[in-house]
Amino acid sequence: MLVLSREDILTVFSMRDAIEADKKAFTLHSQGKCRVPLRINLDAADHKGQYLFMPAYAGGIERAGIKIISVFPGNAAKGKPVVPATVILLDKETGEVAALIEGTTLTQMRTAAIAGVATELLARPDSSVGALFGTGGQASAQLEAILTVRGLKEVRIFDVAFDRVRAFIEANSAMAGRLGARLTAASCADEAVDGADVITAVTTSPRPVFDGNRVKAGAHVNGIGAYTPAMQELPPELLQRAGRVFVDNREAVLAEAGDLITPMKEGRFGEEIIAGELGQLLLGEIEGRRNDEEITVMKTVGFATLDVVTAYEILTRAEAAGVGRRISL
Ligand SMILES: NC(=O)c1ccc[n+]([C@@H]2O[C@H](COP(=O)([O-])OP(=O)(O)OC[C@H]3O[C@@H](n4cnc5c(N)ncnc54)[C@H](O)[C@@H]3O)[C@@H](O)[C@H]2O)c1
């Protein structure tokens, strides 16, 4: 089997590659070619933690795999990652383990690429101002993804932990500069949103993070956080103004995303607000942006097919480039 570290992944796999891998995963999913059983959660009660097992089979590429994520809050005090992740990909001929891949980097890239795909398909081509809510573990890749698909000149950064905004800008200015954008600190949510053409929310907030009525006509919004029914990151007024929401996985979003579940319970709108999946959009089965004034919204909760297809693409490139460490058990 090939063992691939963060450095190995970054050597052979770019954000553009991640966006193309997600497009493949979305298409296979919307064609009904994949199987994704429910995630298995096991408590690690002694450590106030959890073990999460996320398997998937992706038809089309005929690959199965699993992402194993542990959530161990106590790791922060030990200087270790709080949410360590590993992806295992199986060989299609023998069922043996073909690759063991560092999963935190893979997750950051495949998650950011979801917003990359949505922004590429839905944002106005002339978008020039971005807004990013959240500066945590996923944020840097999210920034790179939107800058990869749109020539934004400025991206405003906002986080409720304001000290993190400065550090984020320092750490990401060079990357943003290479992609043609300047990063600025927003002192409040309104300042970030006003006039923004592309907005990405990637926070752990349980409540909407900006005012939906301030969003500019014609803007595109990506909702990445809010992965439980109790969490809400996107304002319901925004969804009502948009009228149509694109999702990564219809079933998963309806089961997990408080962004949609809560306003539906309040009777603001029903399931018809979901215009369709990104895969359907890629397959030409549904209409995307209809005019320059329309607000488009994409909501994702993620699913393991994205991990398996991304792992497969990383492995293919690593093998071709002779990157990684080969071990046998
Ligand atoms: N859709 C997917 O496939 C997918 C995949 C991975 C992670 N996620 C989700 O993305 C979210 C972010 O992940 P992360 O690892 O970056 O988390 P993190 O904990 O590292 O960072 C979250 C950041 O959000 C900020 N924040 C909280 N409330 C805010 C608000 N109201 N306004 C602005 N900023 C606010 C926090 O201060 C923090 O800096 C999580 O909810 C995570 O579960 C989704």
Ligand as a Chemical Component Dictionary entry (heavy atoms), coordinates in Angstrom:
data_LIG
# 
_chem_comp.id                   LIG 
_chem_comp.type                 NON-POLYMER 
_chem_comp.pdbx_formal_charge   0 
_chem_comp.three_letter_code    LIG 
# 
loop_
_chem_comp_atom.comp_id 
_chem_comp_atom.atom_id 
_chem_comp_atom.alt_atom_id 
_chem_comp_atom.type_symbol 
_chem_comp_atom.charge 
_chem_comp_atom.model_Cartn_x 
_chem_comp_atom.model_Cartn_y 
_chem_comp_atom.model_Cartn_z 
_chem_comp_atom.pdbx_ordinal 
LIG N1  N1  N 0  -19.637 20.545 4.419  1  
LIG C1  C1  C 0  -18.592 19.761 4.674  2  
LIG O1  O1  O 0  -18.313 18.805 3.950  3  
LIG C2  C2  C 0  -17.704 20.073 5.845  4  
LIG C3  C3  C 0  -16.462 19.423 5.966  5  
LIG C4  C4  C 0  -15.619 19.776 7.014  6  
LIG C5  C5  C 0  -16.033 20.718 7.946  7  
LIG N2  N2  N 1  -17.268 21.299 7.816  8  
LIG C6  C6  C 0  -17.754 22.270 8.796  9  
LIG O2  O2  O 0  -17.178 23.534 8.554  10 
LIG C7  C7  C 0  -17.218 24.302 9.768  11 
LIG C8  C8  C 0  -15.885 24.956 10.014 12 
LIG O3  O3  O 0  -14.893 23.957 10.229 13 
LIG P1  P1  P 0  -13.469 24.352 10.824 14 
LIG O4  O4  O 0  -12.703 23.084 10.934 15 
LIG O5  O5  O -1 -12.884 25.481 10.056 16 
LIG O6  O6  O 0  -13.904 24.841 12.281 17 
LIG P2  P2  P 0  -13.012 25.631 13.363 18 
LIG O7  O7  O 0  -13.598 25.319 14.691 19 
LIG O8  O8  O 0  -11.566 25.368 13.129 20 
LIG O9  O9  O 0  -13.291 27.172 13.018 21 
LIG C9  C9  C 0  -14.565 27.743 13.053 22 
LIG C10 C10 C 0  -14.406 29.243 13.077 23 
LIG O10 O10 O 0  -15.713 29.835 12.981 24 
LIG C11 C11 C 0  -15.689 31.005 13.779 25 
LIG N3  N3  N 0  -17.044 31.449 14.048 26 
LIG C12 C12 C 0  -17.970 30.925 14.891 27 
LIG N4  N4  N 0  -19.114 31.655 14.859 28 
LIG C13 C13 C 0  -18.912 32.650 13.949 29 
LIG C14 C14 C 0  -19.717 33.716 13.466 30 
LIG N5  N5  N 0  -20.950 33.914 13.909 31 
LIG N6  N6  N 0  -19.190 34.562 12.553 32 
LIG C15 C15 C 0  -17.926 34.380 12.088 33 
LIG N7  N7  N 0  -17.110 33.386 12.523 34 
LIG C16 C16 C 0  -17.608 32.530 13.440 35 
LIG C17 C17 C 0  -14.925 30.561 15.011 36 
LIG O11 O11 O 0  -14.483 31.667 15.783 37 
LIG C18 C18 C 0  -13.777 29.779 14.373 38 
LIG O12 O12 O 0  -12.666 30.597 14.054 39 
LIG C19 C19 C 0  -17.627 23.316 10.854 40 
LIG O13 O13 O 0  -19.001 23.467 11.137 41 
LIG C20 C20 C 0  -17.372 21.984 10.222 42 
LIG O14 O14 O 0  -18.122 20.930 10.769 43 
LIG C21 C21 C 0  -18.093 20.992 6.784  44 
# 
loop_
_chem_comp_bond.comp_id 
_chem_comp_bond.atom_id_1 
_chem_comp_bond.atom_id_2 
_chem_comp_bond.value_order 
_chem_comp_bond.pdbx_ordinal 
LIG N1  C1  SING 1  
LIG C1  O1  DOUB 2  
LIG C1  C2  SING 3  
LIG C2  C3  SING 4  
LIG C2  C21 DOUB 5  
LIG C3  C4  DOUB 6  
LIG C4  C5  SING 7  
LIG C5  N2  DOUB 8  
LIG N2  C6  SING 9  
LIG N2  C21 SING 10 
LIG C6  O2  SING 11 
LIG C6  C20 SING 12 
LIG O2  C7  SING 13 
LIG C7  C8  SING 14 
LIG C7  C19 SING 15 
LIG C8  O3  SING 16 
LIG O3  P1  SING 17 
LIG P1  O4  DOUB 18 
LIG P1  O5  SING 19 
LIG P1  O6  SING 20 
LIG O6  P2  SING 21 
LIG P2  O7  DOUB 22 
LIG P2  O8  SING 23 
LIG P2  O9  SING 24 
LIG O9  C9  SING 25 
LIG C9  C10 SING 26 
LIG C10 O10 SING 27 
LIG C10 C18 SING 28 
LIG O10 C11 SING 29 
LIG C11 N3  SING 30 
LIG C11 C17 SING 31 
LIG N3  C12 SING 32 
LIG N3  C16 SING 33 
LIG C12 N4  DOUB 34 
LIG N4  C13 SING 35 
LIG C13 C14 SING 36 
LIG C13 C16 DOUB 37 
LIG C14 N5  SING 38 
LIG C14 N6  DOUB 39 
LIG N6  C15 SING 40 
LIG C15 N7  DOUB 41 
LIG N7  C16 SING 42 
LIG C17 O11 SING 43 
LIG C17 C18 SING 44 
LIG C18 O12 SING 45 
LIG C19 O13 SING 46 
LIG C19 C20 SING 47 
LIG C20 O14 SING 48 
# 
